[in-house]
């Protein structure tokens, strides 16, 4: 059983519609249950989008599928990522946002994010499995493309024309040069030989002076940027 919903806005009425459809699927005896959300240039409330995500992911017997086109705000991006991994598709010209406010400093930690931004970071980290990438996009702010959204784990596939009969590029005549310093190269040490892959050098991380200010010089002279950049 497949239930399709066209999402034109993200508000309380949309939340109630999705809740109702999800409950109907849950009570169904069908072995296969899917709820398809067609998201087109959607804008709305971030908090409600987070609530919808919780509904969609509350029952493993119901598969949420998201298909997005157009320009999305933060709420639309969250809703897109709420689909099941492998079931999230975006039009190649779609655009996404996860921080519609001012950018954060390059040294910002998750705990430095504003309240709502932290909730968004936490949700998207769980939905994508890419905490570091999501934090970096959160710090940068601004709009990003479907290609970047795929790298962030927000979508899994970018739709477009597919040709199963597309001619394959021939590799005939091409040669691959071997690197002089390959990973299998060994080092002679007396009568023994050690593989380079087994030689690991660790570097001690330089101490970082933490500060809540946007930009401040530490005692060592290094500039630390945390929090919103105004």
PyMOL commands that set and color helices and strands:
alter all, ss='L'
color gray80, all
select helices_A, chain A and resi 12-27+46-56+74-81+110-112+115-128+131-140+146-151+196-198
alter helices_A, ss='H'
color red, helices_A
select strands_A, chain A and resi 2-7+34-40+63-69+88-90+95-97+143-145+157-158+186-189+192-195+216-217+223-224
alter strands_A, ss='S'
color yellow, strands_A
deselect
rebuild
show_as cartoon
